[in-house]
């Protein structure tokens, strides 16, 4: 795609600096972020969802998900998850009303 269009915008220097720090953490330049924004606006015919730096819980989940671990079946995955839950030394049982009741 030919990148000859030019976009100029005046912005508060503090906002610009803070945004550049965040974009740097995401591995993006300001120009790349603007190109992403413009492409998403066109694709969605409106503003895209907000992009954020993942918090510690999200990062842990991403790292766990990309560990390369695979399962032969859904049952094997469930057995693994249930086994990890049981090692926490308690089980949550759902009553008929849908409320969680802890058993130790």
C-alpha positions in Angstrom: 0.0 0.0 0.0 1.3 3.4 -1.0 2.0 5.6 2.1 2.0 9.1 0.7 -0.8 10.6 2.8 0.3 12.9 5.6 -1.6 13.5 8.8 -0.7 16.5 11.1 -2.2 17.1 14.4 -1.5 19.5 17.3 -1.6 17.8 20.7 -0.6 18.7 24.2 3.1 17.8 24.7 2.4 16.0 28.0 -0.3 13.7 26.4 2.0 13.1 23.4 4.9 12.0 25.7 2.7 9.8 27.9 1.2 8.2 24.8 4.6 7.5 23.2 5.7 5.8 26.4 2.7 3.5 26.3 3.1 2.9 22.6 6.7 2.0 23.1 5.7 -0.6 25.7 3.3 -2.0 23.1 6.1 -2.1 20.5 4.6 0.6 18.3 5.7 3.9 17.0 3.3 6.9 16.9 3.0 6.6 13.1 2.2 2.8 13.4 -0.5 3.5 16.0 -2.1 6.2 13.8 -2.1 3.8 10.8 -3.7 1.1 13.0 -6.3 3.5 14.2 -7.2 4.8 10.7 -7.4 1.2 9.3 -9.7 0.1 12.1 -11.9 3.2 11.7 -12.3 2.2 8.0 -12.9 -1.5 8.8 -15.4 -0.9 11.6 -16.9 2.2 10.1 -16.4 3.8 13.5 -13.9 4.0 16.4 -12.3 0.7 17.5 -12.2 -0.8 20.9 -9.7 0.5 23.4 -6.2 -1.0 23.4 -4.5 -1.4 26.8 -1.3 -2.7 28.3 -2.3 -6.1 30.0 -2.3 -6.2 33.8 -0.3 -8.9 35.6 -3.2 -11.4 35.7 -3.8 -11.0 31.9 0.0 -11.4 31.3 0.1 -14.6 33.4 -2.9 -16.0 31.4 -1.3 -15.1 28.1 2.0 -16.8 29.1 0.2 -19.9 30.4 -1.8 -20.1 27.2 1.3 -19.9 25.1 3.3 -22.5 27.1 2.9 -25.0 24.2 0.9 -27.4 26.3 -1.7 -29.3 24.3 -4.4 -31.8 25.3 -5.5 -34.9 23.5 -9.1 -34.1 24.4 -11.4 -31.7 26.2 -11.7 -34.2 29.0 -7.9 -34.3 29.5 -8.0 -30.4 29.8 -10.9 -30.6 32.3 -9.1 -33.3 34.4 -6.0 -31.0 34.5 -8.1 -28.0 35.6 -10.0 -30.0 38.2 -6.8 -31.5 39.5 -5.3 -28.0 40.0 -8.5 -26.9 41.7 -8.5 -29.8 44.2 -4.9 -29.0 45.1 -6.1 -25.6 46.5 -7.6 -27.7 49.3 -11.2 -26.9 48.8 -14.0 -27.5 46.2 -16.9 -25.2 45.3 -20.2 -27.0 44.9 -23.2 -25.4 43.2 -26.4 -25.7 45.0 -29.8 -26.1 43.2 -30.2 -22.3 43.5 -26.9 -21.8 41.7 -25.1 -20.4 44.7 -21.6 -21.5 45.3 -21.0 -23.4 48.6 -17.4 -24.1 49.6 -16.5 -27.5 51.0 -13.2 -27.9 52.8 
